[in-house]
Amino acid sequence: MNLRQLVRKSDTEWWLPRVGKMHVPGIIFATEDLLHGMDDKVAEQVANVAALPGIVTASFAMPDAHWGYGFPIGGVGAFDPDAGGVVSAGGVGFDISCGVRTIRAGLSVDEVRPRLESLADALFRRVPCGVGSTSRVHLGPADLDDLMLRGARWAVEHGHGATTDLAFMEEQGTIAGADPDAVSAEAKHRQRDQLGTLGSGNHYLEAQAVAQIHDEEIAAAYGLRKGDVVLSVHCGSRGMGHQIGTDYLKTMLAKSKESGIDLPERELACARLDSDLGRRYLGAMRAGINCAMANREVITHFAREAFAEVFPSANLTLLYDVSHNTCKEEVHDVDGSPRRLFVHRKGATRAFGPGHADLPEAYRQVGQPVLVGGSMGTASYVLAGIGTGPAFASAVHGAGRTLSRHEATRRWKGKDIVHDLGSRGILIRSPSMRGLAEEAPGAYKDIDRVVDAARAARLAVIVAKLVPLACVKG
């Protein structure tokens, strides 16, 4: 990225001053090294988001930001419905409610390592993954509508999850305001056989070891100790979310002119929050969020079955589940006054701080777990929300790509990745060697640097570092 267009405010905060149609400045949180690794499209997209109606304070980008559709991946923007604010399907993304959940296994690395091959095989056998993967859970029309309304609660009530998980999920597993009638027949059709599947791309199911504890007090509250084994799931709403995004982007683009919205970029097609189209999209998006939370719950159920095969004494308990492709209605302090805002987080994670009423009682004194997924073969992190962070309680979600999938497949071969990671004691299971090449660790930023930049920018506190043991990749 060309740094001459930015004003440096600190080692980790860089501003794009208001120019042209921008209503607010742009703010990018990153070190100078990370900025040099970002393409100029990130700054352009941050500026375009700042030109959308009703945006509040600033258009933000996280340290893992890279080019995306409309919003940058790692983009955050909050919009006020009382000031003509909008909701943008491109500001949520196609993989609605893609997110991460981390589960404590109740086992140590020393216990798991001797039977790691068996565990990897069991997880790969139990959890469907890859392009077009289908589940043993088939949804009829009535079940699907109920799922869209009830989210993870539906999964639990139908024997595909644990009631105790719900308290440790964003929105307790069910977001209100979902509208199945706002979801197209095609989107519903795509969901019928995908509940409990990982899909492809950067989605994964990974057994990990707690390698380092950075904050003993918070780690204790989260139930994490060095040498523990955890399981992390990264996936979203699968085909339904993608179809919802596709459907509404087309409609928003067609309706934007008659709504009097001057789009800075076609990919930022949007609708007023108080319009019929805006309300319908929010209802459909929330249905997608509920499907994603249910999906991760059913995957967890399948993973518990896999662990029970290999480690009958394992007791898998949910640490937390949080999304990073959403638009959420929240109250935030703006210039000393509380305001009801709709916060878009695209490739960014909600990071509520200590004392927030929406957090489980067990975490209320220390802040929300922020689960930062690594790329295959690299570390992941557990952070904690601060609450006084500068970007509407948002933080990073992962490492962020530096190379396209096409370029990654040109540089690496899947079989070589399997061999290289295997030589380091990391087991890989995947139905696609090409998919592994697309997700090569070298195609992503250095997650250690990304997380440290988030810490320095006071977006979150580092709690624990996780390293991979076995990864099931879509």
Secondary structure, DSSP 8 states (H G I E B T S, - for coil): --GGGSEEEETTEEEE---TT-SS-EEEE--HHHHHHS-HHHHHHHHHHTTSTTB-S-EEEEEEEE--SSS-EEEEEEE-GGGT-EEEHHHH-SSTT-EEEEEEEEEEHHHHGGGHHHHHHHHHHHS--STT---S----HHHHHHHHHHTHHHHHHTTSS-GGGGGGBGGGG--TT--GGGS-HHHHHHHTTTTT---STT-EEEEEEEEEES-HHHHHHHT--TTEEEEEEEE--HHHHHHHHHHHHHHHHHHTTTTT---SSGGG-EEETTSHHHHHHHHHHHHHHHHHHHHHHHHHHHHHHHHHHH-TT---EEEEEEESEEEEEEEEEETTEEEEEEEEEES-EE---TT-TTS-GGGTTT--EEEEB--TTS-EEEEEE-SS-TTTSEE--B--BSS-HHHHHHH--HHHHHHHHHHTT-EEE-S-HHHHHHT-GGGB--HHHHHHHHHHTTSEEEEEEEEEEEEEE-
